[in-house]
Amino acid sequence: MPAAKPVALIGPRPLALREGAIAADWILPDKLEPPRLHVDAVSRARLLETLDAGIALPLTLLLAPPGFGKTTLLAQWHAHLLATGQAQVAWLSLDEGDAEPARLLAYLALTLGLGAFDNSTLPLGLAHWRELDTATTRTALLRAVRCAQQPLVLILDDYDRAACPAADEIITLLVEHGGPLLHVLVATRRAPALPLARLDVHGALQRVDATQLALDSGETQAVLGATSSQHDARRLREKTEGWPVAVRLAALWISGDGRRSEDVARFSGRTAGLAAYLAEQVVSDLAPALRAFLLETAVLERFNAALADAVRQRRDSGQLLAGLGHFHGLLVPLDDDQEWFRYHPLFAEFLHQQLDRQSPGLVGGLHQRAARWCAEHGHLPEAVRHALAAHDVPLAADCIGQAGSWQMLLRHGTASVAALLRQFDPRLVRDTPALNLTQAYLHMRLGEFSHAQTLLERFRDFPESQRAPLERDYVVVVALLRGLLDQICGNARGIAQLSAQARALDEDDHLGRGTLLCICATTALGRGDFPAAQALAQDAAEVMTRSQTPATVGYALVHLGQGQFYRGALDQAEASYRRALQLAHCADAADATLVAACRCLLAQLQAEHGRYDEASDLLDGALDTLERGDGWVDAYVAGYATALTLARQRDRSGRSAHALLARIDALAARRHLVRLAELAAAWRLDLLLDLPGSHATDAMIARCGGEAAFDHALASGHGWRQAHALGFVLARWHAQAGRAGQALAILRKQQQAAEAAGDQYHLGRVQLRLALTLQQRGQMESMLPPLRAALDHIAGTRAWQVALEVGLPVKALLRSARQLDPQAAAGTTRALTIQTLLDKLSCEQALVTELFSERELEVLAELALGHSNKQIARRLAVSENTVKFHLKNLYRKLEASTREAALGIALQRGLIAAARPPA
């Protein structure tokens, strides 16, 4: 591979060296004092505390690139130490001339001699430092330092300018043998060759780096001045990442030429003042190879040595990165192993400017090489961005196709892929097969199914040569769309067809095969075949585990958990849901749909355990997310059924429940989800049954088809949910009208269906209602077997909701069981289950009756018997006005406007059963 031509950045800066040479023969007193602090210098109180804490250690290393305020901070600390008197303090600013050991020793002797020891201990006058014997001087210096009577702080600023083996040896000697009272602080742009690792191991080293030196929002606001706002300070802090020199230059730039603080967004690494500073202070002293490396990698948002090598067409990036180790703060490590890096945003902008000026022809090639490397290594968003930055649209489209088109949404998240596709012309997206499928799946993820269908119809019109490489992706995307629109489970051969398509995919196409198996699992759930659903979901999870996309495994676990839930394995289902939720959050971009589905399913499970507050918390916002995105019927049913349970429990007027049903109807109509619409109709009928004597219920039951519709749903493979929901309504309707025999006939059909399917969720509910209907007919012996089965199910799963959702009528049933069932003797599991349920029902009854006075409950009981106001007044021995007064209070507390509504709500809340009419 031919080597890329090195790119010159900025020429060397010889001025500093000349200054050092000029001063080499002279002792300069100003090197022994810190520079004067600017009057507007921002106090770095938090860092002063950090430095104070390190005095007890031998060494503090202050390591950061230029512009991070090292010298300003040290000047503040110098003044702080003098003011507090907690230590004697000596200062030495180093330059290139101090690489001469004798000169360095002379300066050290001078600065430490200001208060540390008597100059007479030195063998020669310091003015003749060239004649000093370094060995004798080191010994004398070390002896004097160890004789210090109080803590002594030696501050060495700009150490990198004098760094050399001889200087490192002298400082190491002071640090390791200077005694317990000496503390040395070394401020440098480059890591010195001191025994840092050894000192670290012995706890003798404090490090302060660019991250700690960065200004926080408060300090940034102080630099901007009193007239700035916290919002402006936060914006500038984010833009500069707290780089002190950039903040100060930005403040000067804003204050000049009448600019306002709102202009901070235009401040960049290309701004003249900052660009000049970077050119002079940061890159001028770098070797040409390093300057070229900075330019050639400037186009990269992040990079490691391998990517840098590919872009530069060289093999020395690892060594050059090591040579830039002192750039921390401007070259920011992104991982603990320090393999991946990025440039400080302002520094990156500066490098871009230099590249555009010096070698604009290189930019396109750098981006193209970066795009190819990123695509090969699975960094798709970056690959596409680089290809588009190179104005190479075919390469960008090829990167998406290479990444698996639709699959990249599962790997990189909806927002990231949507941002990529927005960079293409919409016509190009429509007419490019890989982009077409990707956009179609994106529409599906966003709930825009009609747009997805339009694009997929366009895909079928592509020539065979263009379609063929993506035919497998097309099959998967179409299957996903049909699954989301609930168009598969009505087909008895749907699972077999999908399984065949999955087997036809390549052996290593784990994501495609796993996705089709997931659709098979949801189809099996839709048909009520729970063992098959579990087996298919388990297979899907195993296949998707090999695809290395955690979120997709989460979908398989959700389907597995639903099979476990309906078969009565509630603890296993919860474990599956929680694992899926964890995987949804662990993905590179959290899968909002999967998170929302997990929360809905967990809410349903918590409600089944009677934990309504936990269910409400889990449900909060989850249904909104599913409605906006690519939710599917099973997740909707779990979420809406739970929300309806909570609404009926907390709003006895029924308004919240009816509003929720309207919301379900709207979604079902929008997405053509027939099963969900039919289920909502059955739930609405159940709500109407709460209102006694309502003719609307009879009419609606007739319109929905009544028992004929029930039998049809029971016979169809995909109508099991509808059959049970409608069956419970019809059984309740018949029982309320005194047609207990017809109610029993319906419930027994449901029992047979649930037993055949292994549907423990519905079977426990059917058995409880069978027992209740038999008790109402007086068939007490026949009532016991189904009641025992229901209680055993409740005890084994802690599914208290099975009984609680029926309400207070269950209390009499449970008391009868305790009296009549010899297997419910005290101390048995069944007896404990009965008592727990009675306690829970009593708590609910207490909650609903505590707001009503005894007289109000008496009036309510008379009202339930159909008596008029005059009759109630006569029976209770009160005036008719008093009855009206109590009725008004009852309507207000029940949130009802008519007698019928008040009675319906009172019946639902158990108030009528709680009231006792007078004898």
N, C-alpha and C positions, 0 to 999 in steps of 0.2 A: 504494500500500500504506500503510495507516495506521501511524503511528509508535507504537511501544510506549511506555507511560508510564515515565519514568525512575524507578529505585528508589533511595531514599535508604538509605545504609548506616550510617554513623556520623557524627555531627556534627563540626565542626572543633574543633581543640584550641588555644585562644588562649593557654594558659598559657605556652608557650615564647616566644611573641612578647612577652608582657608581661614575662617575665623578661629578655629581651634589651633591652626598652625601659628597664627599671629600671636596668640596668647600663650603659646607653649612654654615660653621662657619666663613667664611672669606669674606671680601669685595674685589672683584677682579676688579682692575682698567680697565683691557682690555675689560670688559663688557660695559664700558661707551664710547667706541670708535668703529667706524665701522672697519671691517677687511680691510687690505690693498688691494687695487685694483691691479689685475694683469696688467702688462704693456700692454698685448695684449687684454685687455677687450674691447668689442665692445661698442661704445657709443650708448646709447638708447635715443637719442635726443627727439624722438616723445613722449616717455613715461615721460621724464623729464618735458616736456610741460604739459602733463596731470596732473602730480603731482603738478606742480606749480599752475595750475588752481584750484586745490582743497584746497589750503591753506586757502581760505576764509571760508571753511566749518569746522565744529568741528571735523569730523572724516573721514579718508580714510581707507578702508579695502582692503588690498592686500592679496587676497586669491588664493592659487594655490598649487598643489602638489610639491613634491621635484623636483629639477632640472629645474625649470622655471626661475631661475635667480633673485629671489626676493631680496636676500641679496646684490648681485652685483648691482642691480638697485638702491637699497637704499643707498649703499655706494657712488654711482655716484651722487645721489641727495644730499646727505649730503655734498659732496665736492662742488657741484654746489651752494647750499645755502650759504655756507661759502664764496665762491668766489664772489657771486653777492651781498651778504649782505642784501638780501631782507627780511631775518628773522633770529632770533637766532635759533639755532638748537641743540637739545639734543638727544643722542642715548643711547639705552639700549638693549643689547642682553640678552634675558631671557633664563633660564633653569629650570629644575624641582625644584631646591631649592627655586626659587622665588615664588612658590605657597604659601610659608609662608608669610602672609600679612605684618608682621613687616619688614621682609627682603626686600620685594618688595618696601615698602614705603621708606626704607633707600636708596635703589638704585635710586628710583625716585627723592628723595631729592638731592642725590649727582649729578645725571646727570642734573637736572634742576638747581641746585645751581651753575653750572659752569659759568653761566652768567645771571641766571634769578633772583636770590635773595640771600640774605646774609644768610649763614648757621646758624647765631646766632638766627634766628627765630625758629629753631627747639628746642624742649625741652631738648633733650639729645644728647650727642655725637654719631655720627653714628657708631663709632667703637663698641659701645655697643648696636647694633640694637635689640638684644633679649629683652632688657629692655625698648624698646620704647613703649609708650602708643599709640596704633594704632588710637584711636579716636582723641586724641590731635594732633598726627602727621598729620592725614588726614586734619584736620582743618587748621593747620599751612601751610601745603603744598598747599592747595587750596587757602588760603589767599595770599601766596607768588606768585602763578601763576597769580591770578587776578590783582596783582600789576605790572605785566610786562608792560613796556613802548613801546614795539614794538612786532610785530608778533613773536610767539614762536612755533616752531615745535618740537614735541616729537615723535621720531621714536622708536617703540617697535618691535624688530625683534624676530622671533621664539616664538611668543606669545603662540602657541599651547603647548609648553613644560611646561609652567607655568599655563596654564588655569585651573581655579577652581572658585567656586562661590565667594570666597573672593577677588581674583584678578579681576574678572569680575566686582564686586561691586566697587572696587577702580577706575578702568578705566572708568566705566560708570559715576562715580562722576566727574572725570576730564573732560570728554567729555561734560556732560550736564551742569556743573557749573563752568567750568574753565575760563569762560569769552570769549569775542569776539576775543581776540588775540591768544588764544591757539588752535593749530591744532594737533591732535593726529593721527599718522599713525600706524596701527596695521598690521603687516605682519605675516601670519599664514598659516599652512597647513590645518587646520580645522576651520570651521566657529565658531567663539566665541559666548558665550551666552550673548552677549551684546544686547541692545534693538534696533536691526538693523531695524526692521520693522517700529518702531516708528520714528527713525531718517530718514528713507527713506521717510515716509509720509510728514515729515516736511522739506524735501529738505536739510537735514543736513549731508548726507552721500554720499561719493564718493566710487564707487566700481571699483577695478582693478582686473581682473581675468586672468586665464591661456590663454584665447583667445587673450587678449591684450598683454600679456607677450611673446607670441610666436614671434620668429624672422621672419622678412620678408626676401625676396630674397636678398636684398642689405646687410642686417646685416649677413645673412648666408654666403654670399660671403666674407665679412670682416673676419668672423671666419676662413674660409677656407684659406685665405691668398691672397696676390696680384697675385700669379701665377694661381689662379683658374679662370675659365671662368663663365660667367653668366649662361650658359647652365648647368654646373655642380652644381652651386648654386641653380638653380631652381629644378633640380632633387633631390638634398639633401633636399631642403625645402619641397618638396612634400612628400618625404619618411618619414621625421621626423615630418612633420606638424609644423615645427618651434620650436620644443621642445629644448630649449637652451642647456641643458646638453647633449642631444643626438647629436646635431650638433657639439658641442665641442669634444665629444668622437669620433665622426665620423672623424673629422678633424685630431685628433691624430692618429686614426687607419689608415687613408689613408696615413699619412706622415710616418708611420712606415713600416719597412720591404720592402721598395722599392715599395710600392703600388702607383698606379696612381689614378688620380681623376675619371677615368672611372670605377674604382672598387667600386664606391659608391653604385652600385646596390647590391653588396654582403653584405653591412653593414646591420645588422638586430638586433632584440632584443636578438638573440642568441650569438651575438658577445661578447667575453669575458668581455671586459671593461664595456659595457653597462649592461650586465647580472649581473655582480658583483655589479654595482651601484644600480640596481633595487632591488637586493636581500637585500642589506645593508640599503639603504635609504628609500625604498618605502614600502616593505611588511614586514620587520622584526618586526615592532612595532604593526602589526595588530593582532587582536584576532584570535585564531585558526579557528573559524567559518568563519570569513571573508576570511582568506587565503584559506580555502577549497572552499568557494564560487567562488573565482577568478579562481581556477583551474577547477572546474566543469563547469563553463560557458566559459572557454577559447575557446572551439570549435565553439562558436556561433559568426556569423558575426555581428549580432545585436540581442538584446533580450529585453524583458520586464519581469516583475515579474512572469507572468503566464508561459511564456516559460521556464524561469529559474526553476520554480517549477517543471514543467513537466520533464525537463532534469535531475534535481537533485533528483526527487522523494521526494520532501519536500514541506513545505508550509510556509517557512519563508523568501522567497527571497525578498519580499517587505521590510521587516524590515532590512535585510542585505544591500539592495541597499541604504536605508536611511542612514545606518551606513557608507556607502562609499561616502557620499555626498561631502566630502572634496577631492575626487579624480578627480574633474573636470579638464579636460585636459588629463587625462589618462583614465577616464571613461567619454565618451563624450555623452551628451544628444542629441537625434536626433529630438526631437519635443519640442514645447513650454511647453507642460504639463509635460515634463520630465518623460514620461512613457517608451520610448524606448531608449536604450543606445547601444553604441559600445565601444570597447577598442581602445586606441591609437594603431596603427598598430605595432609599435615596442614593446609596452607592451604586446600585444597579442602574438607576437612571443616568447617573454620571457616566458609567461605563458604556451604556447604550449610546450616549451622545458622542463619546470619543470614538466608538466603533463606526458610527454613521459618518463622522467627519473624516476618519483616516482610511477606512476600508469598507465603504458601503457595498461593494460588490460581493463581499464575503457573507453578508447576512443571510441571503436566501439559502445558500449551501449549508450554512450552520444549522438553520432551522430544518432543512430536509433531512440531514443526517440525524438530528435529534428526534425527528418524527419517526424515522425508521427504527431507531434503537428503542424508543419508548413503546412502539407497537409490538416489537418482537418480545419485549419483556413485560407486557401486560399493563403498561401505564397508558391506558387508552386516552383519557381526557387530554393529557399532555401531548400525546402523539397527534391528535387532531388539531390542537391549538398550534403546534409547531408547523404542521402541514399548511394550515390556513395562513399562518404568519408568512410562510414562504410563497403564498398565493398559488399553492399547488392543490387545487380542489380535487383532482382525481386521486392524489395520494391521500388526502383526508378521507375521502369516501372509502378508499381501499383499507385504511386503518380501521374504520368502523366495521367493514365486512370481515376483516381479519380477526377482530375482537368478538365476532359472533353476533353482530347486529343487535337483536332484541335482548340477548343475554347480558349485554353490558349494563342495562338498567338494573339488573339484579346485583351486579358487582359494584357499580359506581353510584347508584341512586338516581332517582327521577330528576332531581334539580340539576345535577351535574350534566346528565345527558341532554336535558332540555336546553341548557345553556349552550352546549355544543351544537345542537341542531339549529338553534337560532342563528348561528353564524353562516348557515347555508341559505341560498336562495330557495324559497318554498317550491318553485317549479323543479329545481334540481333535486330536492328531497323527494318529490312525487315521482320523478322519472328515473331515479337511480335505485335499482332493486334493494341494495343493502340499506340505504337511507330510508326507502319506502317502508320496509318492514320495521325498522327501528322506530320511525315516527308513528306507525300504526300501533305498535305495542305501547309507546309513550301515551298515545291517546287513550288506550285501554286503561293504563295505570291512573290516568287522570279522570276516568269515568266518562270520556268522550267517545262513546261506542259507535255513534253514527259516522264520525270522522274516520275511525279505525276501519269500519266496513268499506267506506269509499276508497281508502288507500289500498285495501286488500283486493278490491275489485280491479283497481288499476294494475296491481301486481299480476293478475291473471292474464292481462293483455300484453305483458312483456314477451318478446321473442323467446323461444325455447332455450336458445343459447345463453340468454341473460338469466332466465329463471332457474335453469338446472342447478347451478352451484348453491342456490339458496332455497331449493325446494323443501329441504328438511326443515329449515327455519319457518317457512311458510306454513307447513303442516302443524308445527307446534303453536304458532301464533293463532292460527284459525281455531285450533282446539281450545286454546285459552279463551278466546273470545266466545265461542259457543258455550264453554263452561260458565263463564261469567254471566252470560245471558240465559242460563238455565235451559239450554236447548238440547242437552244430551241425555239427562236421566229418564226422559220419557221414552227413549229408544231402548228396547230390551237387549239389543245387540251392541249398545254403545260401548260397554266395557270391553267386549271382545275386540271390537274394531280398534279402540285406542290401544289396547295391549299389543295388537298386531303391529300398529304403527310404531310403538315403542321398541318392539323387538327388531323392527326393520332399520332402526337407526344404527349408526356406527357404534362399535363396542366401547369406544372411548368418549362417546358423546353423553357424558354423565348428566349434564344439565338438561339436555333435551329429553333423554329417557326418563329422568326423574320427574320432570315437569308433566309428561304424559301420564306417568304412574300416579302423580298427585291428582290429575283430573279423573283418572279411573277411580281413585279413592273417594273423591267427592261424589262421583256418579253412584258408587256403591252406597254411600251414605244417603244420597237422594232417593235411592230405591229401598232403603231400610235394611240393607244387607250388611250388618255391622261386622260380622267376622271377616267378610271379604274386604270391607273398608279398612279394618285394622291390618290385615295381611298386606294389602296394596300400599298402605301408608308406610308400613315398616320397610317394604322393599324400596319405596321411593326415598326414604330417609337414608338407607344404606347406599343407594346409588348416588344421591346428591352429596353425601359426605365426601365422596371421591371427587366432586366438582370444585371443592374448596370455595364454596359460596355459602357462608353460614346461614344467611336469611332463607335460602331455598330449603335447607334442612328444617328450618322452623315451620315452613308451610306443611311439610310432611308430618311433623310432630303434632301440629294442630289437628289435622285430619285423624291421626292416630288417637289423639285425646278424645275426639268426639265419639269414635267407636267405643272407647273405654267408658265414656260418660253414659251413653245410652244402655250399655250392658251392665251398669251398676258398679263399675270399678272407679268410684269417684276419686279416690286417693291417687290412683295411677293417672287418671285424666288430669288432675291438678299438676302432677309432676311433669307431664308432657307439655301442658300449657306454659308452665313457668320456664321450662327449658327453652321452649320456642321463643318466649318473650326475651329471654337472655340473649339468644342468638340474634334476634331482631335488633337489639341494641348494640351487639358486638360487631355488626357489619360496619364496613367503612363509612357508609351513609345509612343511618337507621332507617329501616323499612317501616314507614308510617302505617301502611295498610296492615302489615303483619302485627305491628304493635297494637293497633286498634282492635283487630280480630281477637288477639290473645286476651285483651282486657274485657271484651264482650263475653268471651267464653268463660273467663275466670269469674266475671260478675254473675253469670248464670249459675256457676257452681257454688259461689258464696250464697246466693239467694236460696239455693237448694238446701244449704245448711242452716238457713234462717238468719244469716248474717247480712242484714239489709244495709247497714251503714257501709260495710266494706264493699258490697255490691254497687252501691251508689257511687262511691269514690272511684271504683274501677271503670264504671260506665261513663263517668264525666268526660265529655268531649270525644269519646271513642266512636259513637254512632255518627257524629258529625264528620269525622275523618273517613269512615267507611262510605258514607253517602257521597262524599266529594270524590273519592277514589274508586278503586276497583274491588269493592266488596262483593261477596258472593252470598247466595241464599242461606247457607248454613250459618254463616257469621251473622247475617241480618236477623235470622230467626232467634238465635241465642240472645242477641242484644235487645231486640224489640220485645221479646217475651219477658225478659228481666225488667226492662223499663216499664212495661205495662203492669207487672206485679208491683213495682215500687209506686207507680202512679195510683193504682187502686188502693194501696195501703195508706198512702199519705194524703190523698185528696179524695175524700169519700163522696164528694159531689159528682165525680165522674168527669169533670171538665178536662182535667189533664189527660185522662185515659183517652177520651174522644179526640183531643187534639193530637195525641200521639198516633191514633189510628188514621187520622187524616194525613199525617206525615208519611205513614207507611203506604197508604193508597197512592200518594203522589209519587213516591219513589218507584213502587211497583209498576205504575203506569208509564213512568219515564223510561224505565229499563225493560219493560215488557216481561216482568217476573210474575208469571201466572200463579205459580205455587204460593208466593208470598201474598199476592192479592187475595187468593182464596182463604189463606190462613187468617188474614186480617178480617175478612168477612165473618169467619167463625168467632174470632175474639170479640167482634162488635156485638154479635148475638148474645154472647155470654154477659157482656155489659148490660144489655137491655133486660136480661132476666133479673137483674138486681132491682128493677122497678116492678113491683107486683101488679098483676092485672093489666099489663101493657099490651094493647092490641097491636102495637107496632111490631112486637116480637113475633106474634103469630104470622103477620104479613111477611116479615122478612124471612122467616123460616120457610114459608111457602115459596118465596121468590128464589131462595137459594137451592131449592130442590128437595129439602127435607131428608127423609130416610133414603130416597132414591139416590140423592147425591152422596150420602154417607156410604151406601153399599158400593157405589161406583168408585169412590175414593179408596175404599177398603180393598177392592178387587185390583185396582191399578197398582203397579209396582212402585210408582213414585208418589202415591197419594197418602202415605201412612200418617204423616203429620196432620194433614187435612182431615183424614178419617177420625183420628183421635180427638182433635179439637172440636169437630162437628158432632162426634159421638157424645162427648161430655155435655155439649149444649142440648142435644136432643134428649138425652137421659134426664137432665135437670128439668127441662121443659115439661116432659111427660110426668115426672115425679111431682112437680109443683101443681100440675093439673089433676093429680090423683090417678094417673095412669102408670102405676108402679110396674105392672107387668111388661108394658112396652119399654119402660126404662131398663128393666132387667134384661130384656132381649137384646137391646143395643149394647149394653155393657158386656154381656157374655160374648158377643161377636168381637168386641174390642179385646176381651181377655184372650180369646183364641188367637187373634192376630198378633198380639204382643208376645204371647208365649212362643208362637212359631218363629218370630223374629229374634227372640232373646232380648226384647226391648224392656229392660227392667224399669226404665224411667217411667214409661206409661203403664206398665203392668201394676206397679205399686199403687198408682192413682186409680186405676180401674178397680182393683180389689177393694180399696177403701170405699169407693162409691157403691160397689156391689153390697158391701156389708151395711152401709148406711141405708140403702134402699130396702134391703131385707129387714132391717130393724124397724123401718117405718111401716112395713107390712105386718109386723109382729112375728116374723119367722126368726126367732132368736137362735135356735139351734143351727139353722142354715147360715146365719150371719157370722158365726164364729170362724169357720175355715178361711173365708177370704180376709177377715179382719186379722187373723193370726198371720197370714201371709204378708199382709200390708205392714203390720207391726214389725215382723222380722226383717222386712226390707228396710224399714226406717231405722231399726236398731243397727243393722249391719253397715249402713251407708251414712248414718246421721243425717238423712234427708228429711229434716223436720217439716220442710215446706210441703211435702206430700199431704200431711194432715192440716197444716196451718192454712193452706189456701182454701180449704173447704169451710173453715171458720167454726163458729160456735156449735153448729149441729153435731160436730164430732164429739163434743164433751159428753153428751148423753150416751153416745155409742161407746166411748171409752169406759164410762162408769158401768155400763151394762156388761162390758167384757170383763171388768175386774170382778164383778159379782158372779158371772155365769161361767167363766172359763177357768177350769181347774188348773190349766197350765199358766195362769197368771197369778199364782200364789205369791205372797210377799217374799221379796228377795230374789225373785227370778228376773232374768233380763227383760222379759216381756212386761213384768210389773213395773220395773224401773222406767221402761220406755213409755208406758201409759202415764205414769206419774209426771215424767218430764213434759210430755205433751199437754197434760192438764195444767201444769204450772205455766207453760208458755201461753196457752189459751187464756188462762186467768189473767195473766199480765196484760195481754192485749185487751181483754174485756175491761180491766181496770183503767187502762189508758183511754178507752173510748167513752167510759161513763163518768169519769171524774169531773167533767165540765158541766154535768147536768144535775139539777137538784132532784130530790126524791119526788116532789110534786110534779116536776116536768116529765119525769119518767112514767109517773102514773097517768098523766094526760096522754102521753105517747102510746101507752099500752091500750088505753080506751080508743084512741084514734085507730090503732091497728085492728080493733074489733069492729070497725065500721060505724061507730056511734057519732052522732052529730054533736055540735057544741052544746045544745040544750040537754041532750042525754048525758053527755060527759059531766055537765054541771050538776045534774040531778044525782048521778051515781057517786060523785065525789063530794057532794054537799057543799058546793061553792057556787058563786054567781057565774052567769054566763060571761060577764066581762072579765072575770078572773081567768076563765078558760081561754078567752081570746088573748089575754096578756101572756099566759104561759105558752100558747101556740106561737105568738110572735117571737118570743125568746127562742123557742125550738127551731123555727124557720131560720133565724139569724145564726144560731150555733151550727145548724146542719147545712148552712149555705144553700137552702132550698126556697123556692117561691110558691110551691103548691103542696097540697096534702100528699099527692101521689109521689112527688119527688122526695118529700120529707120521709115518707114511709119506706121508699126504696133505699135511701141512704141509711136510715135507721136499721133496716133489716141487714144491710151489708155490714154495718159496723157492730151488729150484735146488740143494739140498744133495746130492741123489742123483746128479745129473749131475756135481757137483764131486768126489764120492768115487770112488776107484779101488780096486776089490778087488784083493788080491794075486794074483800069477800062481800 
